[in-house]
Structure formats: structure tokens, C-alpha cells
Amino acid sequence: MTQLPGLLDVEAIRKDFPILDRQVHDGQKLVYLDNAATSQKPRQVLDALSEYYERYNANVHRGVHVLAEEATALYEGARDKVAAFINAPSRDEVIFTKNASESLNLVANMLGWADEPYRVDAETEIVITEMEHHSNIVPWQLLAQRTGAKLKWFGLTDDGRLDLSNIDEIITEKTKIVSFVLVSNILGTVNPVEAIVRRAQEVGALVCIDASQAAPHMPLDVQALQADFVAFTGHKMCGPTGIGVLWGRQELLEDLPPFLGGGEMIETVSMHSSTYAPAPHKFEAGTPPIAQAVGLGAAIDYLNSIGMDKILAHEHALTEYAVRKLNEVPDLRIIGPTTAEDRGAAISFTLGDIHPHDVGQVLDEQGIAVRVGHHCARPVCLRYGIPATTRASFYLYSTPAEIDALVEGLEHVRNFFG
Ligand SMILES: Cc1ncc(COP(=O)(O)O)c(C=O)c1O
């Protein structure tokens, strides 16, 4: 087996993920390279979910009985774990949502309904980038359409980086919010947070960071990022689906209005008006994703037991290896940075004129699961003049042997299509 410096003890880790033993298509070994779409779940998370339902299930916060108190302690305990994982100054800054999309929509809606100085209106501008996931484009388009605000964005360089050459014209005194992705899900690019945050702070704009492809793969420190909001999603980081996080700075969460109304988010209600609970509950209307939060807490314990620094080093070694091997495949063009520098472990490519859907299908017949399409980042495909890409993405349980299998699989694809 290929050995690379920095790799984790993958043999041991893979034992925690029952699904990785699966065979597909009558005996093909599963090679799961679709981790940017969703990660697999370790037994520790699966056990935490079933234990929750078997022993503690109850609605949270309102009950006085034992189960309600235990379920509340587990749910709020998960909030503590998330706060520590991202180095949040306070647990009250951690809002549970259903996914990153909901977290980003929440920020856009808070700002749409806010009073000055946060209010987004026809006199103001919103800044995003051309490499955003649709989840960080559409909520801002909706906000711009509703308020008359102008939507602006950073373009991309030919090698898949943000073009910040005109940063002073893009982020101006009119900018109210700059929202951008930390690690691109389609290009793999790791973005230069500091330069963007510095300029945003100069003009007094808020900063929202989409960390969906960062939180699973590297240490995340919201204080070091100096952002105002950070969004991510549980299912990409070994947690269950149905749970996301929005971290926001405390004073902002105190000042900004709620978006969804309902139970749990109120202090008092009369037929004429209501007052709201303090954050984070002000932003968590209705029965929250309790089991999912518990599962996310277990996922964080699991990732911590391995170490986020070590996961980052493992993926970096794999990415270096994969980029080198893929660059050797004839007719293959990486869409995004072609070296492992400032790059995450999602690698998109085209293979000659073969349509990515055909590439994906022939790989699937060999048991290799990749993603094909525009990866919910269609403007990136438009920018590079391609209809779609094939994307391979790695995680803490991925191996060099799986990259070799991908490269061999691509050879079959090339032979198959002549
Ligand atoms: C960068 C990025 N942002 C946002 C999302 C949306 O995550 P979710 O579908 O869990 O809301 C994704 C998911 O692919 C993503 O990769």
C-alpha cells in the first residue's frame, strides 16, 4: 500500500464506519469518494442516535419529568460541544438549524428585517463571490430582490482562486454584508479570509463565512476568523442529516430580529404582540432537531478523538497525491487549483470530451462513488465554460489505494469511450 507522510491510521478508523465494508454491484468493493456531498457516519454516532431514542427521547426545555430534563441536558450539551469545537466565546452564540442552507437564509432574513445600523435596503450593497454554493447565492439574491439592495461579487482567476484585484471597488462604504465560502465545494480553493475581513471591517460591513467544507476538515476558530457569522452543516462532518449550525457574535444576535416565529423562541405572547427569548433560543422556533444535535455532538467527540490537525494533515497528504496522479491522466483537466497549496480535498475535473455523467456512471460500475454535475455551484461551470465536472472528494477514512482505484477507473472510462 502507498505510504504518505502525515496519513492517519486509516485501517483502524475505517473499522468505525460499517458502510465502508459494503460491496456494490454484485461484489465490487465500495470506494466512497463523495465526501463533499455528505460524509459517512461512524458507529459512535449511530450508537448515540439509537441510544437517544431508546433511553432519553422527550421534547426539550418545557418538561418537568426526568426524560425531558435528560433530553434537554443532551441537547444543550451538544451546544457546548459545538461551541468548544469552534472556539466560540459563548455557548449562547451557537444556533442549531437544519443545515447550512438554513443558517445562511437565517442571516439574510435577519438583515432584511433589521433596523439600522444593520438594515439592508435599496441604498446598500451585498457582496458574495462567483464560487459560492447556491446556498450562499440564492438567499442573497432573494434579499436583494426584496429590498432593492445591489448584489455584487468577486470573480475568479483562471486557476480557480478569488480575484481580489478590485477588492476596494467591490467592497465599498455601501456594503452591509460580505458573505463568502471558506473552502469551495467545487474548486477546492481555500480562500484568503484575512484580506476580505480586513477590507470589510474598514467599511464597517458584516462578514458571514460559509464553513460547510471547512468545519469537517480543519480546526475552525471563529474568533481567529474575526467573522460575524459562521455557518456549517452536520452531515458533512460525520454527523446526521437535519442539523446545521449558525454561529453569530453575541451582540449581533441580541440586536437582530428573529426570522421564524413559534414555540420555544418566545418570552411572553399575547394576542397583540410577543417578546422573545434571548439568543440562541430566539432563533430556534419550534421543536428543534434534538436527536440530530445529539448525533452532531457525538460526531464532534469522534473528530476530536482523532484530532482536527491530524485530519487536516491526512487530507493534505491525500490531496497532494491525488493532484499529482490526476495531473498524469491524459486529457484530464482539473477545474480549480492544480497543486495542493491552499486547497481542500475536493477535486473537480473534466476528462476530454466525455460528459461527466458518463464518467460517473462508468466509475460507479466499478464501485467508485464520485459526484457529477454542477455541484450546486453552477456559476463556476459557466465561468470555466463547462457544463459540469466530475468531483472526487476525500475524508479522514480515505486511502491512497482509493485514489489509485480512481485513476485506474478513469483509464477504464477512457478506454470505454475510445
Ligand atoms: C460550500 C457549501 N455550502 C453550503 C452547502 C449546503 O449544505 P446543506 O445542503 O447541508 O445545507 C454545501 C453543501 O454541499 C456546501 O458544500
PDBQT file of the ligand as one rigid body, heavy atoms in Angstrom, charges set to zero:
ROOT
HETATM    1  C1  LIG A 501     -19.832  25.122   0.497  1.00  0.00    +0.000 C 
HETATM    2  C2  LIG A 501     -21.213  24.632   0.808  1.00  0.00    +0.000 A 
HETATM    3  N1  LIG A 501     -22.097  25.488   1.329  1.00  0.00    +0.000 NA
HETATM    4  C3  LIG A 501     -23.341  25.114   1.648  1.00  0.00    +0.000 A 
HETATM    5  C4  LIG A 501     -23.754  23.815   1.459  1.00  0.00    +0.000 A 
HETATM    6  C5  LIG A 501     -25.155  23.453   1.807  1.00  0.00    +0.000 C 
HETATM    7  O1  LIG A 501     -25.201  22.475   2.799  1.00  0.00    +0.000 OA
HETATM    8  P1  LIG A 501     -26.624  21.860   3.164  1.00  0.00    +0.000 P 
HETATM    9  O2  LIG A 501     -27.144  21.241   1.887  1.00  0.00    +0.000 OA
HETATM   10  O3  LIG A 501     -26.329  20.842   4.206  1.00  0.00    +0.000 OA
HETATM   11  O4  LIG A 501     -27.470  22.974   3.604  1.00  0.00    +0.000 OA
HETATM   12  C6  LIG A 501     -22.876  22.893   0.903  1.00  0.00    +0.000 A 
HETATM   13  C7  LIG A 501     -23.318  21.517   0.597  1.00  0.00    +0.000 C 
HETATM   14  O5  LIG A 501     -22.876  20.898  -0.340  1.00  0.00    +0.000 OA
HETATM   15  C8  LIG A 501     -21.567  23.311   0.576  1.00  0.00    +0.000 A 
HETATM   16  O6  LIG A 501     -20.676  22.467   0.062  1.00  0.00    +0.000 OA
ENDROOT
TORSDOF 0
